[in-house]
């Protein structure tokens, strides 16, 4: 049985207590055991990161690029193996799990190039004979707290740019998915990172996460998770006047207009709302459908839901894996009950599935006859649950789409250039998709939202430099 360890100052550090890493598709399958760390482990990791920072932040850019590229290469070469590991501990279908691993590898490859493209400026001063240089430098030690739904991709798109631009890292992954983070740490270790540059500390959020947030030696915090925790982190960061980067979910709309290609719209909704078991912050949980196409759209979507196979993520025929754990399953079931109590009509699913495996399986669930004031359309469920809202025209669809505290991703299915163009400009979201699922962003483009979905500079792509570097202006009189 595999017993994982923390990575602190280049050494693998075990703990006195461990917790089982359980396969959500088969609770009899214990993947291994992960550390239950203490605040002392966090303090050691932060101290190691601070000690490593002076040398790493001034290291040659080619050294950093080579290490990141080597890590990316190994991730891609091991995509099948790492994908199976990810599918076992998180539960998403194997094809999606492998796709996530590929994305992680691509992120490291991209950031290996960004190291060599570090921007700067040199200009004349208004004072004769004086030069002005504008450069970027690493921020310092970055505390990272990542969620369970993308166990290797999200840590990668935080860690890779942080290291690329000369920062040191203390990563706390989600309790439910320690093995993917451990595999990433092992790859980085063997890629040649100096001791202390990257540190992995696993354990409870109330202990490890809190110790990271309370440390006076952390220079910035990058967090992906719930809105409630994100708000607390923003308060802590503001009091200490350190930068924070927060990604906190969404209640993403997919608008389907009467002129849409209905088959395209159904597949877009199916993918956006139900793939990855709906456990994506970019999931299309609100399907806003114009009246003229509503009935045909619902009929076709229900038929497609019936074609989907819920089961073991390692089975190639599976399209939807299990919910991540019992707690999340109960949350999903409670929202299903709430929706029905509020008057929504259950069009498909809504029941826990009993099959040959002792896992947390839930039917993909679709509600109709809903309105935007219902809790099912206001609060993030984070499961394979979507609701249809019928609207009369485009103007009402746009109004309903924007009527939310969130603003991560928004989509529209239409063949109208006029409506697509207007929606791109007026949708109150950080990302807009036209005739495509609301979920899915390339590694080289910025990721993030507006309103309660996000706070701070964007993640991914060349925009990552805004969070992980600070700008310095230098005057020189030769």
Buried (B, 14 or more C-beta within 10 A) or exposed (E): EEEBBBBBBBEBBEBEEBBEBBBBBBBEBEBBBBBBBBBEBBBBBBBBBBBBBEEBBEBEBEEBBBBBBBBBBBBBEBBEEBBBBBBBBBBBBBBBBBBBBBBBBBBBBBBBBBBEEBEEEEEEEEEEEEBBEEBBBBBBBBBBBBBBBBBBBBBBBBBBBBBBBBBBBBBBBBBBBBBBBBBBBBBBBEBEBBBBBBBBBBBBBEBBBBBBBEBEBBBBBBBBBBBEBBBBBBEBBEEBEBBBBBBBBBBBBBBBBBBBEBEBBBBBBBBBBBBBBBBBBBBBBBBBBBEEBBEEBBEBBBEBBEEBEBBBBBBEEBBBBBBBBEEBBEBBBEBBEBBBEBEBEBBBBBEBBEEEBEBBBBBBBBBBBBBBEBEBBBBBBBBBBBBBBBBEEBEBBBBBBBBBEBBBBBBBBBEBEEBBEBBEEEBBBBBBBBBBBBBBBEBBEBBBBBBBBBBBBBBBBBBBBBBBBBEEEEEEEE
